[in-house]
Amino acid sequence: MLKIYYLKIEESMTLERILKFKKYISRKRAVKVDHYKFENDKKLSILGELLIRYAICLNCNVINSEIKFKENRYGKLFIESIEDVFFNLSHSGSYVICGISDQKIGIDIEEIKDIDLSIASEFFCKSENDLILSAHGSDKIEYFYSIWCLKESYIKYEGRGLHIALDSFCFSIAGKTIKLIDSSNFKDINFEMLPIDSNYKSAVCYNGSSIHSIEKVHIDDILKVLKLNLTL
């Protein structure tokens, strides 16, 4: 089982309204939200946890109040009271996305923005950097963000944060075909790009045979499943 859920922050979802949900998220995340400088970071953080809770309630036969998050030594979340449930969250721009599975998973989303592509030579493998440099026009930045998301998804899959160097594993991309170069250490691991939005890149790293579903979620869906009597 691998299910992916994503939510877009609409213009009507103001910070004032989203802050009403802060009392329904974990205390640790609520404290982090208070320290964020930018409004959008506050929105993404609150809605991100609500989206995770939504996915867990839908798939694990629990109610929201029973969900208690723990962190491993690298900061990756898990639920101590539920075995064999793995989930991961990412957010960027106007989107939050999460995946839930009965096996390890890592997911990433990035808004495509203008960027100095020379940083690829600092963080990527030579073959990946060569792929970017040989591309034409907007394909350069498309390849950059695709590779970046794929690498982030694997790092989050492993749950060891920045303890894995981005240039310690390399991808080859040809159309929709994604391959790991020298993949002997990556047996039974799959990578896929996700069709979320043409202005974003998103990737998932997972064990198992295939993605069961990709579902766009509205805030009203979350409120209903979590049984929160609030409106936006």
C-alpha positions as CSV (number, residue, x, y, z in Angstrom):
1,M,0.0,0.0,0.0
2,L,1.3,3.4,-1.0
3,K,-1.1,6.3,-1.0
4,I,-0.2,9.9,-1.7
5,Y,-2.2,13.0,-0.7
6,Y,-1.6,16.6,-1.6
7,L,-3.3,19.9,-0.7
8,K,-3.0,23.3,-2.4
9,I,-3.2,26.4,-0.3
10,E,-5.9,28.6,-1.9
11,E,-5.9,32.4,-1.7
12,S,-9.0,32.2,0.6
13,M,-6.9,30.2,3.1
14,T,-5.5,33.2,5.0
15,L,-3.1,32.9,7.9
16,E,-5.7,34.2,10.3
17,R,-8.0,31.3,9.4
18,I,-5.3,28.6,9.3
19,L,-4.0,29.6,12.7
20,K,-7.3,28.4,14.1
21,F,-6.1,24.9,13.5
22,K,-2.9,25.3,15.5
23,K,-4.5,23.9,18.7
24,Y,-5.1,20.6,16.8
25,I,-1.4,20.0,15.9
26,S,1.4,18.7,18.1
27,R,2.8,21.1,20.6
28,K,6.3,20.8,19.2
29,R,5.1,21.9,15.7
30,A,3.0,24.7,17.2
31,V,6.1,26.1,18.9
32,K,8.0,25.9,15.6
33,V,5.1,27.7,13.8
34,D,5.3,30.6,16.4
35,H,9.0,31.0,15.5
36,Y,8.6,31.0,11.7
37,K,9.1,34.5,10.2
38,F,7.1,34.1,7.0
39,E,3.4,33.6,6.8
40,N,3.6,30.9,4.1
41,D,5.9,28.8,6.3
42,K,3.4,29.0,9.1
43,K,0.6,27.9,6.7
44,L,2.6,25.1,5.2
45,S,3.6,23.7,8.6
46,I,0.2,23.7,10.1
47,L,-1.5,22.2,7.0
48,G,1.3,19.7,6.6
49,E,0.6,18.1,9.9
50,L,-3.1,18.2,9.4
51,L,-2.6,16.4,6.0
52,I,-0.5,13.7,7.7
53,R,-3.2,13.2,10.4
54,Y,-5.8,13.0,7.7
55,A,-3.8,10.2,5.9
56,I,-3.2,8.3,9.1
57,C,-6.9,8.5,10.2
58,L,-8.1,7.3,6.8
59,N,-5.7,4.3,6.6
60,C,-5.0,3.2,10.1
61,N,-8.4,3.0,11.8
62,V,-7.5,5.6,14.5
63,I,-9.0,8.9,15.5
64,N,-7.1,12.2,15.5
65,S,-6.7,12.5,19.3
66,E,-5.0,9.1,19.4
67,I,-2.1,10.2,17.1
68,K,1.0,11.0,19.0
69,F,4.1,11.7,17.0
70,K,7.7,10.8,17.9
71,E,11.0,11.7,16.1
72,N,14.0,9.6,15.4
73,R,17.5,11.0,16.2
74,Y,17.5,12.7,12.8
75,G,14.0,14.3,13.2
76,K,12.0,12.0,11.0
77,L,8.5,11.5,12.4
78,F,6.8,8.2,13.3
79,I,4.0,7.0,15.5
80,E,5.1,4.8,18.4
81,S,1.7,3.2,18.9
82,I,1.2,2.0,15.3
83,E,3.4,-0.6,13.8
84,D,4.3,-1.0,10.1
85,V,3.0,2.4,9.1
86,F,5.4,4.8,7.4
87,F,4.7,8.3,6.2
88,N,6.6,11.3,5.0
89,L,5.8,15.0,4.4
90,S,7.0,17.7,2.1
91,H,5.9,21.2,1.3
92,S,6.9,24.1,-1.0
93,G,5.2,27.1,-2.5
94,S,1.5,26.5,-2.3
95,Y,1.5,22.8,-1.8
96,V,1.8,20.3,1.0
97,I,2.2,16.6,0.0
98,C,2.5,13.4,2.1
99,G,2.7,9.7,1.4
100,I,1.7,6.8,3.7
101,S,2.7,3.2,3.3
102,D,3.3,-0.1,5.0
103,Q,6.9,0.2,4.0
104,K,9.6,2.9,4.1
105,I,8.9,6.0,2.0
106,G,10.4,9.4,1.2
107,I,8.7,12.2,-0.6
108,D,9.7,15.7,-1.8
109,I,8.1,18.6,-3.7
110,E,9.9,21.8,-4.9
111,E,8.5,24.9,-6.6
112,I,10.4,25.5,-9.8
113,K,12.2,28.9,-9.5
114,D,15.0,30.6,-11.3
115,I,18.2,29.3,-9.7
116,D,22.0,29.4,-10.3
117,L,22.5,26.1,-12.0
118,S,26.2,26.1,-11.1
119,I,25.3,24.8,-7.7
120,A,24.7,21.4,-9.4
121,S,28.5,21.0,-9.8
122,E,28.8,21.4,-6.0
123,F,26.1,18.9,-4.9
124,F,25.4,16.6,-7.8
125,C,27.4,13.8,-9.5
126,K,29.4,14.7,-12.6
127,S,27.0,12.7,-14.8
128,E,24.0,14.6,-13.4
129,N,25.7,17.9,-13.9
130,D,26.6,16.9,-17.5
131,L,23.0,16.1,-18.1
132,I,21.9,19.5,-17.0
133,L,24.6,21.3,-19.0
134,S,23.8,19.4,-22.1
135,A,20.0,20.2,-22.0
136,H,18.5,23.0,-23.9
137,G,16.6,26.1,-22.7
138,S,14.1,25.4,-19.9
139,D,15.0,21.7,-19.9
140,K,18.1,22.6,-17.8
141,I,16.1,23.8,-14.8
142,E,13.6,21.0,-15.3
143,Y,16.4,18.4,-15.0
144,F,17.9,20.2,-12.0
145,Y,14.7,20.1,-10.0
146,S,13.9,16.6,-11.0
147,I,17.3,15.4,-9.8
148,W,17.1,17.5,-6.7
149,C,13.6,16.0,-5.8
150,L,14.8,12.5,-6.5
151,K,17.8,12.9,-4.2
152,E,15.7,14.5,-1.4
153,S,13.1,11.7,-1.6
154,Y,15.8,9.1,-1.1
155,I,17.4,11.0,1.8
156,K,14.0,11.3,3.5
157,Y,13.3,7.6,2.7
158,E,16.4,6.7,4.7
159,G,15.5,9.1,7.5
160,R,19.0,10.2,8.2
161,G,18.8,13.8,7.1
162,L,22.0,15.5,5.8
163,H,24.1,12.6,6.9
164,I,23.8,11.3,3.3
165,A,25.8,13.3,0.7
166,L,23.8,14.3,-2.4
167,D,26.7,13.2,-4.6
168,S,27.0,9.8,-3.1
169,F,24.4,8.4,-5.5
170,C,23.6,9.3,-9.1
171,F,20.5,9.3,-11.3
172,S,20.0,8.9,-15.0
173,I,16.8,10.4,-16.5
174,A,15.6,9.8,-20.0
175,G,12.0,10.9,-20.5
176,K,9.9,9.1,-17.8
177,T,12.6,6.5,-17.3
178,I,14.6,7.0,-14.0
179,K,17.6,4.9,-13.2
180,L,20.1,4.8,-10.5
181,I,23.7,4.5,-11.8
182,D,25.5,1.7,-9.9
183,S,22.2,0.7,-8.1
184,S,23.7,-2.3,-6.3
185,N,23.0,-0.6,-2.9
186,F,19.5,0.3,-3.8
187,K,17.8,-3.0,-4.3
188,D,14.0,-3.1,-4.1
189,I,13.8,0.7,-4.0
190,N,11.6,2.5,-6.6
191,F,11.6,6.1,-7.7
192,E,8.9,8.0,-9.5
193,M,8.1,11.6,-10.4
194,L,4.7,12.7,-9.4
195,P,2.4,14.8,-11.7
196,I,1.2,17.4,-9.2
197,D,1.6,20.8,-11.0
198,S,3.6,21.9,-14.0
199,N,5.3,24.6,-12.0
200,Y,6.5,22.1,-9.4
201,K,8.6,18.9,-9.3
202,S,7.8,16.1,-7.0
203,A,9.3,12.7,-6.4
204,V,8.7,9.7,-4.2
205,C,11.1,6.9,-3.1
206,Y,9.5,3.7,-1.8
207,N,9.6,0.0,-1.4
208,G,6.9,-2.1,-3.0
209,S,5.4,-2.7,-6.4
210,S,3.5,0.5,-7.2
211,I,1.7,3.6,-6.1
212,H,-1.9,2.7,-5.1
213,S,-3.3,6.2,-5.5
214,I,-2.5,10.0,-5.8
215,E,-5.3,12.1,-4.4
216,K,-5.8,15.9,-4.2
217,V,-7.4,16.8,-0.9
218,H,-9.5,19.9,0.0
219,I,-9.3,21.4,3.5
220,D,-13.0,20.4,4.0
221,D,-12.0,16.8,3.5
222,I,-9.5,17.1,6.3
223,L,-11.9,18.8,8.6
224,K,-14.5,16.0,8.1
225,V,-12.1,13.1,8.6
226,L,-10.4,14.7,11.7
227,K,-13.8,15.8,13.0
228,L,-12.7,19.4,13.5
229,N,-15.7,21.8,13.8
230,L,-14.0,24.7,12.1
231,T,-14.5,26.4,8.7
232,L,-12.2,28.3,6.4
